[in-house]
Amino acid sequence: MTGDLVATGIVEKDTNHDVLWVWSYPHVSAEWQRLILRKCTVDSAHGKVLPFSYGQFQKHWFYLSTTDVFESDLLKIRQFVLVLFATDFNPEKYEVLCRLLSKAYCKAGSPVVVLQHFLSVSVHGSCSTEENGTFLAKDFGQRQVYSNCNVKDVIRTFQLETIIIFTALILKKRILVYHHQLDHLLTFLRALPAFTWHRQSWNILVPQLDLVDEELHNLQTVSGYVAGSLDAAAEAHSHLYEVFVNLAATEIAVAPHAKEYFIMSKAHKEIALFMVRLAEDDSLTDQQVIKEISDKTKELLNMLESLRSEGRVTMEAIRTKKFALALENFLYNIALAEGMIKL
């Protein structure tokens, strides 16, 4: 097989309100089935049902598309969730594919047609249906996906405090975000990796975290993550984060054990003001703001590169620049996060 698809499955909610995992290809483990059943919006305890959502677990992405059933061959079924598992982060691509597979399943009343289209996309990167046209995986480029985020909204929401988020991201610290509405949570989380555009890594996202043992254990295998939770109790788990963002209340808190990493310098304040000015400029798109922040970040990285000797950067080399102590420590920790320092 080619491409990034790994597996697919179907969860159904019947007229008795029972939610069951009914089909998958190829095998989906019991652990993964339990995870998906927790995330399925057909049994949501968090209010509004999202027609499409996604998350990451054990270095694989899952995409969930929920469909209400009115008239079809799916007798006694009120709703179903089409599930896709993949190795890449690409919500737009998989939302379109989920929708196509869901419509095919609703019409045929059998997972056989889902399997046919799944295999076609896995092998050829495309599939065709009479009613919904042709799906082409190549139409969904990775760079376009990464830049499709609301960076300006993040900055407008937190203003100068956005520098705390930026600092946590560039130092590869752990960020935990709470909001009671999944759509707000997903939109906000998606934007954060763009603040460190040079890394091109959306795999730091753990968008739907439930405070259960298997998910918390999995979180320990990810370094420098950005996790999101619908559970307000997440804030009490300070061992899970250096920065906690209560998106619902528009508040940011630094964990007591991480205060030393967030001592602000003149450079921090300059970057904070720079980002706020960008966000307030209505003539700039989100993509242009991302580029401006990336260029500002590259200035820091290039300065550190100029201090590299024998393949590494040392605190002694940074101190030759006679920066203030807070900036020295900030630069040293950036170098550490970027792998410029050999411990």
C-alpha positions in Angstrom: 0.0 0.0 0.0 1.0 3.6 -0.5 -0.1 6.8 1.3 -0.7 7.5 4.9 -4.0 5.6 5.6 -3.6 2.8 8.2 -7.1 1.5 9.0 -10.8 2.4 9.0 -13.8 1.5 11.2 -17.5 2.2 11.9 -19.2 2.9 15.2 -23.0 2.9 15.3 -25.7 4.3 17.7 -28.9 2.4 17.3 -32.5 3.3 18.2 -32.0 2.0 21.7 -29.1 4.5 22.1 -26.5 1.7 22.3 -23.1 2.7 20.9 -21.2 -0.2 19.4 -18.0 -0.7 17.3 -19.5 -2.7 14.4 -16.8 -3.0 11.7 -13.1 -2.3 11.0 -10.4 -3.0 8.4 -7.8 -4.3 9.0 -7.7 -5.3 12.7 -8.2 -2.4 15.2 -7.0 -3.3 18.7 -9.3 -3.3 21.7 -7.3 -0.4 23.2 -7.9 1.7 20.1 -11.6 0.8 20.0 -12.0 1.9 23.6 -10.3 5.2 22.7 -12.5 5.9 19.8 -15.7 5.0 21.7 -14.6 7.6 24.3 -14.2 10.2 21.6 -17.2 9.5 19.5 -19.6 12.4 19.4 -22.6 10.1 19.0 -22.4 9.7 22.8 -21.0 13.2 23.6 -21.3 14.4 27.2 -20.0 17.8 26.1 -23.1 19.4 24.4 -22.9 20.2 20.7 -22.0 17.3 18.5 -19.3 18.0 15.9 -19.8 16.4 12.5 -16.0 16.1 12.2 -13.1 15.9 14.7 -9.7 14.5 15.1 -7.0 13.5 17.6 -3.7 11.7 18.0 -2.7 8.6 20.0 0.4 6.4 19.9 1.8 8.5 17.0 -1.2 7.9 14.8 -4.0 10.3 13.9 -7.7 9.4 14.1 -10.4 11.2 12.2 -14.1 11.0 13.1 -17.0 11.9 10.9 -20.5 11.7 12.5 -23.6 11.2 10.3 -27.3 11.3 11.3 -29.3 8.6 9.6 -32.8 9.5 8.3 -33.6 7.4 5.3 -31.2 4.6 4.2 -30.6 0.9 4.3 -29.2 1.3 7.8 -32.3 0.1 9.7 -32.6 0.9 13.4 -29.4 3.1 13.2 -29.8 6.7 14.5 -26.2 7.8 13.9 -22.9 6.4 12.8 -19.2 7.5 13.0 -16.9 6.8 10.1 -13.4 6.4 11.6 -10.1 6.8 9.7 -6.6 6.1 11.1 -3.6 7.7 9.4 0.0 8.6 10.0 -0.3 12.2 8.8 -2.0 15.4 10.1 -4.3 16.6 7.4 -7.9 17.4 8.6 -9.1 18.8 5.3 -8.1 15.7 3.3 -9.6 13.3 5.8 -12.8 15.3 6.3 -13.4 15.1 2.6 -12.6 11.4 2.4 -14.7 10.7 5.6 -17.7 12.5 4.0 -17.4 10.5 0.8 -17.1 7.2 2.6 -20.0 8.1 4.9 -22.3 8.9 2.0 -21.3 5.6 0.3 -22.0 3.6 3.5 -25.3 5.4 4.1 -26.5 4.6 0.6 -25.3 1.0 0.4 -26.0 0.0 4.0 -22.9 -2.2 3.9 -19.2 -1.6 4.8 -18.1 -3.4 1.6 -18.3 -0.2 -0.3 -16.3 1.6 2.4 -13.6 -1.1 2.1 -13.5 -0.7 -1.7 -12.9 3.0 -1.6 -10.5 2.7 1.4 -8.3 0.3 -0.6 -8.4 2.4 -3.7 -7.2 5.5 -1.8 -4.5 3.4 0.0 -3.2 1.9 -3.2 -3.8 4.5 -5.8 -4.3 7.7 -3.8 -7.8 8.2 -5.3 -11.3 6.9 -5.5 -14.4 7.7 -7.5 -18.1 7.6 -6.9 -21.0 8.5 -9.1 -22.7 10.8 -6.7 -19.7 12.5 -5.0 -17.1 12.7 -7.7 -13.4 11.8 -7.4 -11.2 12.1 -4.3 -7.5 12.8 -5.0 -5.1 12.7 -2.0 -2.6 14.8 -4.0 -5.0 17.8 -3.9 -4.2 18.2 -0.2 -0.6 19.5 0.2 1.0 19.4 3.6 2.3 23.0 3.6 -1.2 24.3 2.8 -2.6 22.2 5.8 0.0 23.6 8.2 -0.6 27.2 7.2 -4.4 26.9 7.5 -4.6 28.2 11.1 -5.8 31.2 13.0 -2.6 32.6 14.4 -3.9 36.1 14.5 -6.9 35.1 16.6 -4.6 33.5 19.2 -2.6 36.7 19.5 -5.7 38.9 19.6 -7.1 36.7 22.4 -4.0 36.8 24.7 -2.3 40.0 23.5 1.1 40.4 25.2 0.7 37.2 27.1 1.0 35.3 23.8 4.8 35.5 24.5 4.3 32.8 27.2 2.8 30.5 24.6 5.6 31.4 22.2 8.3 30.8 24.8 6.8 27.4 25.8 6.7 26.3 22.1 10.2 27.4 21.2 11.6 25.8 24.4 9.7 22.6 23.7 7.8 22.8 27.0 4.4 21.1 27.6 1.3 23.1 27.1 -2.2 21.9 28.3 -5.2 23.8 27.0 -8.8 23.5 28.4 -12.1 24.5 26.8 -15.5 22.9 27.2 -16.3 23.1 23.5 -14.3 20.8 21.2 -14.6 23.0 18.1 -13.0 26.0 19.9 -10.3 23.7 21.3 -9.4 22.2 17.9 -9.2 25.6 16.2 -7.0 27.1 18.9 -4.6 24.1 19.2 -4.1 23.8 15.5 -2.6 27.3 15.3 0.0 26.8 18.0 2.7 24.8 16.1 2.7 27.6 13.5 4.5 29.8 16.1 7.6 27.6 15.5 7.1 27.2 11.8 10.8 26.2 11.2 10.1 22.9 12.8 7.1 22.0 10.7 5.8 19.6 13.4 2.1 19.3 14.0 2.8 15.9 15.7 3.2 17.7 19.0 -0.6 18.1 19.1 -2.7 15.8 21.3 -6.1 17.5 20.6 -8.5 15.4 22.6 -7.0 14.3 26.0 -9.2 12.4 28.5 -7.7 12.0 32.0 -7.6 8.2 31.9 -4.5 6.0 32.6 -3.8 4.8 29.0 -4.0 8.3 27.6 -1.9 9.9 30.4 0.7 7.1 29.9 0.8 7.8 26.2 1.3 11.5 26.9 4.5 10.6 28.8 6.0 9.3 25.5 5.6 12.7 23.8 8.0 15.6 24.6 7.1 19.2 24.2 3.5 18.5 23.5 0.4 20.7 23.1 -2.5 18.9 24.5 -6.2 19.8 24.7 -8.8 18.6 27.2 -12.6 19.2 27.6 -12.2 18.4 31.3 -11.8 21.4 33.6 -10.1 19.1 36.1 -7.0 19.0 33.8 -5.7 22.2 35.5 -5.2 20.3 38.7 -2.7 18.0 37.0 0.2 20.4 37.1 2.7 17.6 36.5 1.3 17.4 33.0 2.3 20.9 31.9 4.6 23.9 32.2 1.9 26.2 30.8 -1.8 25.8 31.3 -4.2 27.8 29.0 -7.8 28.1 30.2 -9.1 29.1 26.8 -12.7 29.4 28.1 -11.6 32.0 30.7 -8.9 33.6 28.5 -6.2 32.9 31.2 -2.7 31.6 31.0 -0.8 30.1 34.0 2.8 28.9 34.4 3.3 25.9 36.6 5.3 26.7 39.8 8.0 24.1 38.8 8.6 25.9 35.4 8.8 29.6 36.5 12.5 29.8 35.8 11.9 29.2 32.0 9.5 32.1 31.8 11.5 35.0 33.3 10.9 37.8 30.8 13.7 39.8 29.2 13.7 42.9 27.0 13.8 40.5 23.9 10.6 38.8 25.2 8.8 42.1 25.4 10.0 43.2 22.0 8.7 39.9 20.4 5.4 40.2 22.3 4.8 43.8 21.0 5.9 42.6 17.5 3.3 39.8 17.5 0.5 42.1 18.8 1.3 44.7 16.1 1.1 42.0 13.4 -2.2 40.7 14.7 -3.7 44.1 14.7 -2.7 44.8 11.1 -5.9 44.0 9.1 -3.9 44.0 5.9 -1.9 40.9 6.9 -3.2 37.4 6.4 -2.5 34.6 8.9 0.0 33.2 6.5 1.9 36.5 6.4 1.9 36.7 10.2 3.3 33.2 10.4 6.1 34.2 8.0 6.9 37.4 10.0 7.1 35.4 13.3 9.2 32.8 11.6 11.6 35.4 10.3 11.9 36.9 13.8 12.6 33.4 15.2 15.3 32.8 12.6 17.1 35.9 13.8 17.5 34.2 17.2 18.5 30.9 15.6 21.0 32.5 13.3 22.6 34.4 16.2 23.0 31.1 18.1 24.4 29.5 15.0 27.1 32.2 14.8 28.1 31.1 18.3 28.5 27.5 17.5 32.0 26.1 17.8 33.0 22.5 17.2 29.4 21.6 16.5 27.9 23.0 19.6 26.8 26.2 21.5 28.0 26.8 25.1 26.8 29.1 27.8 30.3 30.6 27.8 29.9 31.5 24.1 26.5 33.2 24.8 28.0 35.1 27.7 30.6 36.7 25.4 27.7 38.8 24.0 27.1 40.2 27.5 23.4 39.9 27.4 21.2 40.3 30.5 20.9 37.2 32.6 17.3 36.5 31.6 18.2 36.7 27.9 21.2 34.5 28.4 19.1 31.8 30.0 16.4 32.1 27.3 19.0 31.7 24.5 20.7 28.8 26.2 17.4 27.0 26.5 16.5 27.7 22.9 19.9 26.2 21.9 19.1 23.2 24.1 15.7 22.7 22.5 17.2 23.0 19.0 19.9 20.4 19.7 22.7 22.9 19.5 24.0 21.9 22.9 25.6 18.6 23.7 25.0 17.5 27.3 
